[in-house]
């Protein structure tokens, strides 16, 4: 589906030239503080992206090590290059952060001192038109963070039942016109397959009164978010991933998670609350019989957000929220 340049086995474009990959890490100072970094610690960055956070973490290490994960081949290639200056202190692995426990097992890592999870789609992915993430560029419908994954946006748009499209756009996009948008999509695909983002944008616009021109945001924003979440399984893995991350931490280890929309933040907040709760017995029980004990303490009761100074430099940070927990 994609017209991306051919990628060789290392993940870099054919010919060996690395793509331009600008990455301004959000909440960088706040993340470094949240992780309570120490030079001999073992840390994991679940989404290395352009290695902004990872470079800063690795620079604080002496005898410690950073494992950096990503499922995007371009990110793997770029991050490997950028982290190479740290030698054995940083290692890049192609993996979904949902599989971090398997990565640690394979590498004989028993416990981690800190884990960073950045749940947002990277600026590079948004800014690369042919990846199909953006409603601002006409490109093949793709939206896969891992371009070897079988499910892409074109399949979702052209093959999902109308009821499923409504559910995805309503639940993952929080779009009140989900029914009309799904109806328009189904009607158009009866004529011919919908293959490009530009086509989808125009179909979405046609479902809004006046084409959505009076909305505060782009009319396709919520639907594109919803399809991207479905393609990459972004929400369904959060609760399990948080639990796995906590299990991997050494006592006193920190888990820092950055989210970029309310659905992600809500899922992280609820997962933290469950792990911090401990006893689940009814309140009228005289003594605890479940035996559950809190696994974490929540360090940041409210999410940490970007400073006014950061927002001036990086407007994309306006929706970023950081939540932090510590393993008991």
C-alpha positions as CSV (number, residue, x, y, z in Angstrom):
1,X,0.0,0.0,0.0
2,X,2.8,2.4,0.8
3,X,5.0,4.2,-1.7
4,X,7.8,4.7,0.9
5,X,11.4,4.3,-0.3
6,X,12.6,0.7,-0.1
7,X,13.8,-0.2,3.4
8,X,16.7,-2.5,3.8
9,X,17.0,-5.1,6.6
10,X,18.5,-2.7,9.0
11,X,15.5,-0.4,8.7
12,X,17.2,2.4,6.9
13,X,16.4,3.5,3.3
14,X,18.1,1.5,0.6
15,X,21.5,2.9,-0.1
16,X,22.3,3.4,3.6
17,X,21.3,7.0,3.9
18,X,19.3,7.7,7.1
19,X,16.1,9.8,6.7
20,X,15.8,13.1,8.4
21,X,14.1,12.5,11.7
22,X,13.6,15.6,13.8
23,X,12.3,14.8,17.3
24,X,11.8,17.3,20.1
25,X,11.2,15.2,23.2
26,X,8.2,16.5,25.3
27,X,8.4,17.0,29.1
28,X,12.1,16.1,28.9
29,X,13.2,17.7,32.2
30,X,10.1,16.3,33.9
31,X,10.8,12.8,32.6
32,X,14.4,12.8,33.8
33,X,13.3,14.0,37.2
34,X,10.4,11.4,37.4
35,X,12.7,8.5,36.6
36,X,15.1,9.3,39.5
37,X,18.0,8.5,37.3
38,X,21.3,7.1,38.8
39,X,24.4,6.2,36.9
40,X,24.4,2.4,37.6
41,X,20.7,1.8,37.0
42,X,18.9,-0.3,34.4
43,X,16.3,1.7,32.4
44,X,14.0,1.0,29.5
45,X,12.5,3.5,27.0
46,X,9.5,1.8,25.4
47,X,9.2,4.1,22.4
48,X,12.6,5.4,21.3
49,X,11.4,7.4,18.3
50,X,14.1,9.9,17.4
51,X,16.0,9.0,20.6
52,X,15.4,12.4,22.3
53,X,14.4,11.0,25.7
54,X,16.8,8.0,25.3
55,X,19.8,10.2,24.6
56,X,19.2,12.3,27.7
57,X,18.7,9.1,29.8
58,X,21.8,7.4,28.4
59,X,23.9,10.5,29.0
60,X,23.2,10.2,32.8
61,X,24.5,6.6,33.0
62,X,27.9,5.4,33.9
63,X,27.9,1.7,34.5
64,X,24.1,1.4,34.0
65,X,22.3,0.6,30.7
66,X,19.3,1.7,28.7
67,X,17.2,-0.7,26.5
68,X,15.3,1.3,23.9
69,X,12.4,-0.2,22.0
70,X,10.4,0.7,18.9
71,X,8.4,-1.1,16.3
72,X,9.1,1.5,13.5
73,X,12.0,0.4,11.3
74,X,13.0,4.1,10.5
75,X,13.0,4.9,14.3
76,X,15.2,1.9,14.9
77,X,17.7,2.9,12.3
78,X,17.9,6.6,13.4
79,X,17.9,5.8,17.1
80,X,20.7,3.2,16.6
81,X,22.8,5.8,14.9
82,X,22.1,8.5,17.5
83,X,22.7,6.3,20.5
84,X,25.8,4.6,19.1
85,X,28.0,7.2,20.9
86,X,27.0,5.7,24.2
87,X,28.4,2.3,23.4
88,X,27.3,-0.5,25.6
89,X,25.2,1.9,27.8
90,X,22.4,1.9,25.2
91,X,20.9,-0.8,23.1
92,X,18.1,-0.5,20.5
93,X,15.7,-3.4,20.0
94,X,12.9,-3.7,17.5
95,X,9.8,-4.6,19.7
96,X,6.5,-3.3,20.7
97,X,6.6,-2.0,24.3
98,X,3.8,-4.5,25.1
99,X,6.5,-7.2,24.7
100,X,9.0,-5.6,27.1
101,X,8.8,-8.5,29.5
102,X,9.9,-10.9,26.7
103,X,12.8,-8.5,25.7
104,X,14.0,-8.4,29.3
105,X,13.8,-12.2,29.7
106,X,15.7,-12.7,26.5
107,X,18.5,-10.4,27.7
108,X,18.6,-11.8,31.2
109,X,17.4,-8.6,32.9
110,X,15.7,-9.4,36.2
111,X,14.6,-6.0,37.2
112,X,14.5,-2.4,35.9
113,X,15.1,0.8,37.8
114,X,12.9,2.9,35.5
115,X,10.6,2.6,32.5
116,X,9.5,5.4,30.2
117,X,6.5,4.8,27.9
118,X,5.6,7.5,25.3
119,X,2.3,6.5,23.9
120,X,2.0,9.2,21.2
121,X,2.5,8.8,17.5
122,X,5.9,10.4,16.7
123,X,6.3,13.7,15.0
124,X,8.3,12.0,12.3
125,X,5.4,9.6,11.5
126,X,3.0,12.6,11.4
127,X,5.3,14.6,9.2
128,X,6.1,11.9,6.7
129,X,3.2,12.1,4.3
130,X,3.5,8.7,2.8
131,X,3.0,7.1,6.2
132,X,-0.7,8.1,5.9
133,X,-1.1,9.3,9.5
134,X,-1.9,12.9,8.6
135,X,-5.2,14.3,7.4
136,X,-3.2,17.3,6.1
137,X,-1.4,15.4,3.3
138,X,-2.8,13.2,0.5
139,X,-1.1,9.8,0.7
140,X,-1.9,6.0,0.7
141,X,-4.1,5.0,3.6
142,X,-1.6,3.2,5.9
143,X,-1.1,4.5,9.5
144,X,0.9,1.5,10.6
145,X,3.6,2.2,13.2
146,X,5.2,-1.1,12.2
147,X,5.1,-1.3,8.4
148,X,5.4,-5.1,8.5
149,X,2.1,-5.4,10.4
150,X,-0.7,-6.9,8.3
151,X,-3.5,-4.5,9.3
152,X,-3.5,-1.1,7.7
153,X,-5.9,1.8,7.5
154,X,-7.1,0.9,4.0
155,X,-8.3,-2.5,5.2
156,X,-10.2,-0.9,8.1
157,X,-11.9,1.7,5.9
158,X,-12.7,-0.7,3.1
159,X,-13.6,-3.9,4.9
160,X,-14.9,-3.3,8.4
161,X,-18.7,-3.6,8.8
162,X,-20.6,-0.3,9.2
163,X,-21.3,-1.1,12.9
164,X,-17.6,-1.7,13.6
165,X,-16.7,1.6,11.9
166,X,-19.3,3.4,14.0
167,X,-17.9,1.8,17.2
168,X,-14.3,2.7,16.4
169,X,-15.0,6.3,15.3
170,X,-17.3,6.9,18.3
171,X,-15.2,5.2,21.0
172,X,-11.7,5.8,19.8
173,X,-12.3,9.2,18.2
174,X,-15.1,10.5,20.6
175,X,-16.7,11.7,17.4
176,X,-20.4,12.6,17.7
177,X,-20.9,12.3,13.9
178,X,-19.6,8.7,13.9
179,X,-22.8,7.2,12.4
180,X,-22.9,9.7,9.5
181,X,-19.2,9.3,8.8
182,X,-19.4,5.5,8.7
183,X,-22.5,5.7,6.4
184,X,-20.6,8.0,4.0
185,X,-17.6,5.7,4.0
186,X,-19.7,2.6,3.3
187,X,-21.6,4.3,0.5
188,X,-18.4,5.5,-1.2
189,X,-16.6,2.2,-1.0
190,X,-19.5,0.5,-2.8
191,X,-18.4,2.6,-5.9
192,X,-14.7,2.0,-5.6
193,X,-12.1,1.3,-2.8
194,X,-11.0,4.2,-0.7
195,X,-7.2,4.2,-1.1
196,X,-5.9,7.6,-0.1
197,X,-6.1,9.9,2.9
198,X,-7.3,12.8,0.7
199,X,-10.3,10.8,-0.4
200,X,-11.1,9.9,3.2
201,X,-10.8,13.5,4.4
202,X,-13.4,14.6,1.7
203,X,-15.7,11.8,2.7
204,X,-15.5,12.8,6.3
205,X,-16.1,16.4,5.6
206,X,-19.3,15.5,3.6
207,X,-20.7,14.0,6.8
208,X,-20.6,17.3,8.7
209,X,-23.0,20.3,8.4
210,X,-21.3,22.9,6.2
211,X,-18.4,20.5,5.7
212,X,-17.2,21.0,9.3
213,X,-15.8,24.4,8.4
214,X,-16.9,25.9,11.7
215,X,-15.3,23.3,14.0
216,X,-12.5,24.3,16.3
217,X,-10.5,21.4,14.9
218,X,-10.1,19.8,11.5
219,X,-13.2,17.7,10.8
220,X,-11.1,14.6,10.1
221,X,-8.9,14.8,13.2
222,X,-11.0,12.5,15.4
223,X,-11.7,9.9,12.8
224,X,-8.1,9.7,11.8
225,X,-7.2,9.3,15.5
226,X,-9.7,6.5,15.8
227,X,-8.5,4.6,12.8
228,X,-4.9,4.9,13.8
229,X,-5.7,3.5,17.3
230,X,-7.5,0.6,15.7
231,X,-4.7,-0.2,13.2
232,X,-2.0,-0.1,15.9
233,X,-4.0,-1.6,18.8
234,X,-3.0,1.4,21.0
235,X,-5.6,1.3,23.7
236,X,-6.2,-2.5,24.1
237,X,-2.6,-3.0,25.3
238,X,-2.3,-0.2,27.8
239,X,-3.7,-1.9,31.0
240,X,-1.7,-5.1,30.4
241,X,1.5,-3.1,29.6
242,X,1.2,-1.0,32.8
243,X,0.9,-4.2,34.9
244,X,3.8,-5.8,33.0
245,X,5.9,-2.7,33.5
246,X,5.3,-2.6,37.3
247,X,6.1,-6.3,37.6
248,X,9.5,-5.6,35.8
249,X,10.4,-2.8,38.2
250,X,12.7,-3.3,41.2
251,X,11.3,-1.9,44.5
252,X,11.6,1.9,44.3
253,X,11.7,1.8,40.5
254,X,9.7,4.4,38.6
255,X,7.2,4.1,35.8
256,X,6.7,7.3,33.7
257,X,4.0,7.4,31.0
258,X,3.3,10.2,28.5
259,X,-0.1,10.3,26.8
260,X,-1.4,12.6,24.2
261,X,-5.2,12.2,24.3
262,X,-7.8,11.7,26.9
263,X,-8.5,8.0,26.1
264,X,-4.9,7.0,26.8
265,X,-4.6,9.2,29.9
266,X,-7.8,7.7,31.3
267,X,-6.6,4.2,30.7
268,X,-3.3,4.9,32.4
269,X,-5.0,6.7,35.3
270,X,-7.3,3.7,35.9
271,X,-4.5,1.2,35.7
272,X,-2.5,3.1,38.2
273,X,-5.4,3.4,40.5
274,X,-6.1,-0.3,40.4
275,X,-2.5,-1.2,41.2
276,X,-2.3,1.4,44.0
277,X,-5.6,0.2,45.6
278,X,-4.5,-3.0,47.3
279,X,-7.5,-4.5,49.2
280,X,-10.6,-5.0,47.0
281,X,-12.9,-6.4,49.7
282,X,-16.3,-4.7,50.2
283,X,-16.0,-1.8,52.7
284,X,-18.3,-3.4,55.2
285,X,-16.0,-6.4,55.6
286,X,-14.5,-6.3,59.1
287,X,-11.1,-7.7,57.9
288,X,-9.4,-8.1,54.5
289,X,-9.9,-11.6,53.0
290,X,-8.6,-10.9,49.5
291,X,-5.0,-10.5,50.5
292,X,-4.3,-7.9,47.8
293,X,-1.7,-5.3,48.6
294,X,-0.8,-2.1,46.8
295,X,1.9,-2.6,44.2
296,X,2.7,1.0,43.5
297,X,2.3,4.5,45.0
298,X,1.2,7.2,42.6
299,X,3.8,9.9,42.5
300,X,1.9,12.4,40.5
301,X,-1.7,12.6,41.7
302,X,-2.5,15.0,38.8
303,X,-0.8,14.6,35.4
304,X,2.3,16.7,34.8
305,X,1.9,19.0,31.8
306,X,4.3,21.2,29.8
307,X,5.4,24.5,31.0
308,X,4.5,27.7,29.1
309,X,8.1,27.9,27.9
310,X,8.0,24.5,26.4
311,X,4.7,25.1,24.7
312,X,6.2,28.2,23.0
313,X,9.0,26.0,21.6
314,X,6.9,23.0,20.8
315,X,3.2,23.5,20.3
316,X,2.6,19.8,19.8
317,X,3.3,19.3,23.5
318,X,0.1,21.0,24.5
319,X,-1.8,17.7,24.9
320,X,1.0,15.8,26.5
321,X,0.4,14.5,30.1
322,X,2.9,12.7,32.2
323,X,1.9,10.3,35.0
324,X,4.4,8.7,37.4
325,X,4.2,5.7,39.7
326,X,6.8,4.1,42.0
327,X,7.0,0.3,42.7
328,X,6.5,-0.6,46.4
